[in-house]
């Protein structure tokens, strides 16, 4: 619809209505229909009014506004009450307002300053981070792609991805025996009539001890479907959250001088507010690093191909090598195989 609301708080109860028709007697240049517009108590603008005669707007039988006819096919609607109303009229057409025509009167434009974004919507700025190593030596800087490490945080997407991961990892091997699988004879325990007892045809029924289980669990997959673009977005959000918290560290490489566990322990003791550490390497994990971290329950090592949302959330600090960052960005920028 060609309705523009809340133009200025200074102009109250005035609604400018301009006609596209050159004459004031017709039903509209593009056909008139019944439309309902929520009238703002301040101001609104509607293009395409086809005026016929002065008219009044009513709500519950009470007159709330009067349409006055002016020359040059311009009509003004003055409200008698500034409360919000719903009104109907056959005087509005479906014409489209274009910016080139400049149809909005200048006195209706707000004088308030409009805040604009520093960058265009949908575009992300790249980040620059410091590169170090286990000895905290300066190894230069690295540029992090903004569309991977600086996306808006959405908890709902992270929740969906974590739920998908946990459902997919469920084993699903639980099983109970049906009446055809439980061990026992198939003979009728006693005759049908004449005993005074309840009628039974088998001793393997669910009402008997060692009998079958009715409607019990069977092996099945608990996995749920989730679009690939949502999974990819969840990983971007998790990486962006760690980056915004200052908990993403980029190392030149993850090589350690020896397989001694004390090397990793001493490094973690130097870090502040770190309880669990996740190390992500670009290629296969170094054997020395595996041996140095295998006895530390609060340190885990993953290759870049295994990086996932749940693992990032389980660790408060994320350490990635240069190679791992490059591979993750390349994976996020690659087309989705549908």
C-alpha positions in Angstrom: 0.0 0.0 0.0 1.1 3.6 -0.6 0.8 4.5 3.1 3.6 6.3 5.0 3.0 6.7 8.8 4.7 8.6 11.6 6.4 11.3 9.7 6.6 13.9 12.4 5.5 14.3 16.0 5.1 18.1 15.4 2.3 17.7 12.9 -0.6 16.0 14.7 -3.8 14.8 13.3 -3.1 15.9 9.7 -3.2 13.5 6.8 -2.3 14.7 3.3 -4.1 13.0 0.5 -3.0 13.7 -3.1 -4.9 12.5 -6.1 -3.5 11.0 -9.3 -6.7 11.8 -11.2 -7.0 15.0 -13.0 -10.7 15.3 -12.4 -12.4 15.0 -9.0 -15.5 13.1 -10.1 -14.3 9.6 -10.9 -13.8 6.5 -9.0 -10.0 6.6 -9.2 -7.3 6.5 -11.8 -6.4 2.9 -11.1 -9.7 1.7 -9.7 -11.0 2.2 -6.2 -11.2 -0.5 -3.5 -11.9 -0.8 0.2 -8.6 -0.5 2.2 -8.1 -0.2 5.9 -5.3 2.0 7.1 -4.1 2.2 10.7 -4.2 6.0 11.3 -1.3 7.2 13.4 -2.2 10.0 15.9 0.7 12.1 14.5 0.6 12.0 10.7 0.3 9.8 7.7 0.6 10.1 4.0 -1.5 8.3 1.4 -1.0 8.7 -2.3 -3.9 8.2 -4.6 -6.9 9.9 -3.1 -9.8 10.4 -5.5 -11.9 13.1 -4.0 -15.6 13.4 -4.8 -17.1 15.5 -2.1 -16.4 16.4 1.5 -16.8 13.3 3.5 -16.6 12.3 7.2 -15.0 9.4 9.0 -16.9 7.7 11.7 -16.0 5.3 14.5 -18.9 3.6 16.3 -21.2 6.2 14.9 -19.2 9.1 16.1 -17.6 11.6 13.7 -13.8 11.6 14.2 -12.6 13.4 11.1 -13.6 15.4 8.1 -12.2 15.3 4.6 -11.9 18.9 3.1 -11.5 19.4 -0.6 -8.9 21.8 -1.9 -7.9 23.0 -5.3 -5.3 21.4 -7.5 -6.7 17.9 -6.6 -5.3 18.1 -3.0 -7.4 17.1 -0.1 -6.6 17.4 3.6 -8.0 15.2 6.3 -8.3 16.9 9.7 -9.0 14.6 12.7 -11.1 15.8 15.6 -9.4 13.3 18.0 -5.8 12.3 18.0 -6.3 8.7 19.2 -5.4 5.9 16.7 -8.3 4.8 14.5 -9.0 2.2 11.8 -10.9 3.8 9.0 -12.2 2.6 5.6 -12.7 4.6 2.5 -13.4 3.9 -1.2 -11.3 7.0 -2.1 -7.9 5.3 -2.0 -6.3 3.6 -5.0 -3.4 1.3 -5.3 -1.0 3.8 -6.8 2.7 3.5 -6.0 4.6 6.4 -4.4 7.9 7.1 -6.1 10.8 9.1 -4.7 11.3 11.1 -7.9 7.9 12.8 -7.6 8.5 14.4 -4.2 4.9 14.1 -3.2 5.5 14.4 0.6 5.0 18.0 1.7 8.1 19.4 3.3 6.3 20.6 6.4 5.5 16.9 7.2 9.1 15.8 7.1 10.7 15.3 10.5 13.6 17.5 11.5 15.1 14.8 13.7 18.5 13.5 12.8 18.4 10.0 11.3 21.1 7.6 12.5 22.6 5.5 9.7 24.8 2.4 9.9 28.6 2.7 9.4 28.4 0.1 6.7 25.8 -1.3 4.3 23.3 -3.8 5.5 24.6 -7.4 4.9 28.3 -6.3 4.6 30.8 -7.3 7.3 34.1 -5.7 8.1 37.2 -7.9 8.3 39.0 -8.1 11.6 42.8 -8.0 12.3 44.1 -10.1 15.1 47.6 -10.7 16.6 49.4 -14.0 15.9 51.5 -15.6 18.7 52.6 -19.0 19.9 52.9 -21.1 23.1 55.7 -18.8 24.2 53.6 -15.7 23.7 56.0 -14.4 21.0 54.8 -11.9 18.4 54.4 -13.6 15.0 52.7 -10.8 13.1 49.0 -10.3 12.4 46.3 -12.1 10.5 43.1 -10.8 8.8 39.9 -12.6 9.9 37.0 -12.6 7.4 34.2 -10.5 8.7 31.4 -12.8 7.3 32.8 -15.7 9.3 34.2 -14.1 12.5 32.0 -11.1 12.9 28.4 -12.1 12.2 25.4 -11.1 14.5 25.0 -13.4 17.5 21.7 -15.5 17.3 21.1 -17.8 20.2 18.2 -19.5 18.4 20.5 -20.7 15.5 23.1 -22.0 18.0 20.3 -23.8 19.9 19.1 -25.5 16.7 22.6 -26.6 15.7 23.4 -28.0 19.2 20.1 -29.9 19.3 20.9 -31.3 15.9 24.4 -32.4 17.0 23.2 -34.1 20.2 20.3 -35.9 18.5 22.6 -37.1 15.8 25.2 -38.6 18.2 22.6 -40.6 20.1 23.3 -44.3 19.8 19.7 -45.5 19.3 20.4 -49.2 19.9 17.9 -49.7 22.7 15.7 -52.7 22.0 13.0 -54.7 23.7 11.5 -58.1 22.7 8.1 -58.4 21.2 5.8 -61.4 21.8 7.3 -63.2 18.8 10.9 -62.7 20.0 10.6 -63.6 23.7 11.7 -67.1 24.8 8.9 -69.5 25.8 6.4 -72.0 24.6 3.6 -71.2 22.3 1.2 -73.8 23.7 -2.1 -72.7 25.2 -1.6 -72.9 29.0 -5.0 -74.5 29.7 -8.4 -75.0 28.0 -10.6 -72.1 27.1 -13.7 -72.9 29.2 -14.6 -74.8 32.3 -11.7 -73.8 34.7 -13.2 -70.6 36.0 -10.0 -68.7 35.3 -9.3 -65.9 32.9 -8.8 -66.8 29.2 -5.2 -67.0 28.0 -3.7 -68.3 24.8 0.0 -67.8 25.6 2.3 -67.4 28.5 4.5 -64.9 26.6 2.1 -62.0 26.9 3.0 -58.7 28.5 0.9 -59.5 31.6 3.1 -62.5 32.5 6.5 -62.6 34.2 9.3 -62.9 31.6 6.7 -62.0 29.0 7.0 -59.5 26.1 7.1 -55.7 26.2 4.4 -54.0 24.4 5.2 -50.8 22.4 8.8 -50.9 23.7 11.7 -49.1 22.1 13.3 -50.5 19.0 16.6 -49.5 17.3 16.1 -46.3 15.4 17.9 -43.1 14.4 17.3 -40.0 16.6 18.8 -37.7 14.0 16.8 -34.7 12.9 17.1 -32.7 9.7 18.7 -29.3 9.6 19.6 -27.3 6.5 23.3 -27.1 5.7 23.2 -23.3 5.6 21.8 -23.2 9.2 24.6 -25.5 10.3 27.2 -23.3 8.6 25.6 -20.2 10.2 25.8 -21.8 13.6 29.5 -22.4 13.3 30.0 -18.8 12.2 28.0 -17.5 15.2 30.1 -19.6 17.6 33.3 -18.3 16.1 32.0 -14.8 16.2 31.0 -15.1 19.8 34.5 -16.3 20.9 36.0 -13.5 18.8 33.8 -10.8 20.4 34.7 -12.1 23.9 38.4 -12.0 23.1 38.7 -15.7 23.6 39.9 -16.6 20.1 43.7 -16.9 19.8 45.5 -17.4 16.6 48.9 -19.2 16.7 51.5 -19.4 14.0 51.5 -23.2 14.5 50.6 -25.7 17.3 54.0 -27.5 17.4 55.4 -28.1 20.9 59.1 -28.8 21.6 58.3 -32.1 23.5 55.6 -34.4 24.5 55.8 -33.3 28.2 52.4 -32.4 29.7 54.0 -29.7 31.9 54.6 -27.5 28.8 50.8 -27.2 28.1 50.1 -26.9 31.9 52.5 -24.0 32.2 51.0 -22.2 29.2 47.5 -22.5 30.6 48.6 -21.2 34.0 49.7 -18.0 32.3 46.3 -17.5 30.7 43.6 -15.6 32.6 40.0 -16.8 33.0 40.7 -20.1 31.1 39.3 -23.3 32.5 38.9 -25.4 29.3 41.0 -25.0 26.2 40.3 -26.2 22.6 43.2 -26.4 20.2 42.4 -26.6 16.5 45.0 -27.4 14.0 44.8 -27.2 10.2 46.0 -30.7 9.3 46.5 -33.9 11.2 47.2 -33.2 14.9 50.9 -33.4 15.9 51.7 -36.6 17.8 53.7 -34.6 20.4 50.7 -32.4 21.0 48.4 -35.4 21.4 50.7 -36.9 24.0 51.1 -33.6 25.9 47.3 -33.1 26.2 45.9 -36.6 26.6 46.1 -36.6 30.4 44.5 -33.1 30.7 40.7 -33.4 30.8 40.3 -29.7 30.3 42.4 -29.5 27.1 41.1 -31.0 23.8 42.6 -31.1 20.3 40.7 -31.2 17.0 41.6 -30.9 13.4 39.9 -28.1 11.5 37.6 -30.5 9.7 36.2 -31.6 13.1 35.5 -28.1 14.5 31.9 -27.9 15.5 29.5 -25.6 17.5 29.1 -27.9 20.5 32.9 -28.3 21.0 33.3 -24.5 20.8 30.6 -23.9 23.4 32.1 -26.6 25.8 35.5 -24.7 25.9 35.8 -21.1 27.0 39.0 -20.4 25.0 39.6 -21.4 21.4 43.2 -21.5 20.0 43.5 -21.9 16.2 46.5 -22.1 14.0 46.9 -20.0 10.9 46.3 -23.0 8.7 43.1 -23.9 10.6 41.7 -20.3 10.2 42.4 -20.4 6.5 40.8 -23.8 6.0 37.7 -22.8 8.1 37.2 -19.6 6.0 37.7 -21.6 2.8 35.1 -24.1 4.0 32.6 -21.3 4.9 33.0 -19.6 1.5 32.7 -22.8 -0.6 29.3 -23.4 -2.2 26.9 -25.7 -0.4 26.4 -29.1 -2.0 22.7 -29.6 -2.2 
